[in-house]
Amino acid sequence: MEAKKVAVVGGGLGGLTAAALMARGGCAVTLYERSKHLGGRAQTSDVEGFRFNLGPHALYRAGAAMRVLGRLGVKPQGGIPGQSGAAYALRAGRLHTLPRGPVSLMTTDVLSLPGKLEMARLLASLPRIDPDTLAHVSLREWLNTRLSRDDVRAVIATLARVATYCGDLDALSAQVAVTQLQLALEANVLYLDDGWAALVSSVEAVARDAGVTLELSAKVDGVVIESGQVQGLRMGDGTVRAADAVVLAGSPGDVSRLLPEDTVLAREAAESTPVKAATLELGLSRLPRPEALFALGIDGPWYVSVHSAVAKLGPEGGAMVHVMKYLATPDTEATEAELEAVMDVLQPGWRAHLVARRFRPSLVVSHRIPTAKSGGLAGRPPSEVPHVRGLYRVGDWVGDEGMLVDASFASAESVERALLRHRHEEPRLAVGA
Ligand SMILES: Cc1cc2nc3c(=O)[nH]c(=O)nc-3n(C[C@H](O)[C@H](O)[C@H](O)COP(=O)(O)OP(=O)(O)OC[C@H]3O[C@@H](n4cnc5c(N)ncnc54)[C@H](O)[C@@H]3O)c2cc1C
């Protein structure tokens, strides 16, 4: 049987993974990436010897990405944060103990005594909650009905925000927040040695070994369709590349631009509200307060973490720190001064040790908030485009499993299942015909 020709558009972790899985399943795969390098948002830049991810990146150890990476034989290297050093809650511009375990829960002053008891009860019951029963419930509604105290609601909202990157309690489905909190409790996260570019290189190597052809600086301009069936891709230079199946691994807007006549895809793009953040990366020759490694805002959307405390991300003795503001609505931005002020609270005097820095006022963390209104994860577009035969998509806005990069990996796996199923069905049809 001739190998099925598959074209993948997008060389981030989602597209690369889909390409690797399908090539290993016997398809002839070509991947097209418009930029000069692979990785998409999982890129890492070298700035003065420090490895800067595009904002703080953590891999959930019990998530879909680790499952799929395991199938590909990739074992990410790095460290698990939170096992040493101090973690703080930021409130009213001051540091308090962050309640994240039995001891800190008892000693923190961000919760009253009844608040501590209520939080302890919630944390104990969390692993037994079935998140799917909460798909249509907003995080705010869930916090209001499940908890009686405002101080506990504020702490749980903070933990849910760091686990989902989404601070919109009214929009976000409680199913997603609870799932992410369960994942965090079950096995925590990994900060990766050498940044997420190391993961991209590992998946790229698997894809190349499996026979994937990788074309860089290759912008795709359109998907060619005839009688409802994919025929191939139209490239930026006007040429057409034939394909039996096409996998689109960009944003909802990228997908819609490649099929401009398709009103269903245009509507999906218009309905996808992204999760956004402002980020400040810092490389320091040393930390003024070496034990102060992590802080989360309780009364504001702040995050600071010294990623180099557990992962190799810079010169010996130096510190690579991510500061972030979770942005509430798609159109807001943050100023650099706001993020610097957060760093001033955790690490006063840090400017004297500054070696490298990078500020981004607004980045897309994931392309679609799974809202309570749209039924949580099941409300995201499926990986198989139902009305165009041979058309699939992959990304952190696709399918009913996972958030962030876990969704990209899970949707890549579901495209693999669908495509290889069709591949096995076709010979039988041909024999019967
Ligand atoms: C600040 C920040 C923090 C984050 N933190 C985390 C975290 O802690 N944990 C986590 O799991 N995830 C995190 N993420 C999200 C994670 O980076 C993404 O979910 C993941 O990298 C998405 O991979 P992807 O392949 O689906 O998409 P992308 O990485 O966006 O890749 C899409 C690719 O498609 C290419 N493309 C699009 N259109 C075309 C075209 N027409 N022709 C050719 N190429 C095209 C683009 O150039 C791009 O390379 C974070 C993201 C940000 C920005």
The ligand as an ORCA input file, in Angstrom:
! r2SCAN-3c Opt
* xyz 0 1
  C       4.026     33.215     28.647
  C       3.687     31.776     28.351
  C       3.739     30.843     29.370
  C       3.386     29.512     29.108
  N       3.496     28.593     30.124
  C       3.166     27.306     29.891
  C       3.292     26.330     30.912
  O       3.742     26.630     32.009
  N       2.926     25.057     30.647
  C       2.428     24.688     29.421
  O       2.089     23.516     29.246
  N       2.312     25.583     28.438
  C       2.664     26.882     28.645
  N       2.547     27.812     27.643
  C       1.865     27.409     26.418
  C       2.750     26.626     25.467
  O       3.879     27.392     25.105
  C       1.912     26.344     24.226
  O       0.686     25.731     24.577
  C       2.610     25.412     23.250
  O       3.936     25.803     23.014
  C       1.773     25.403     21.973
  O       2.389     24.635     20.977
  P       1.681     24.525     19.568
  O       2.571     23.744     18.703
  O       0.283     24.042     19.740
  O       1.537     26.025     19.036
  P       2.726     27.126     18.635
  O       3.861     26.871     19.532
  O       2.045     28.408     18.665
  O       3.132     26.692     17.182
  C       2.382     27.032     16.033
  C       3.366     27.131     14.863
  O       2.622     27.201     13.644
  C       3.337     28.046     12.768
  N       2.387     28.500     11.703
  C       1.169     29.056     11.891
  N       0.592     29.340     10.701
  C       1.467     28.922      9.740
  C       1.445     28.960      8.305
  N       0.412     29.476      7.610
  N       2.504     28.439      7.620
  C       3.568     27.889      8.289
  N       3.651     27.860      9.654
  C       2.606     28.371     10.373
  C       3.819     29.172     13.680
  O       4.888     29.904     13.118
  C       4.230     28.374     14.931
  O       5.588     28.005     14.903
  C       2.933     29.130     27.836
  C       2.913     30.080     26.795
  C       3.303     31.387     27.037
  C       3.299     32.378     25.912
*
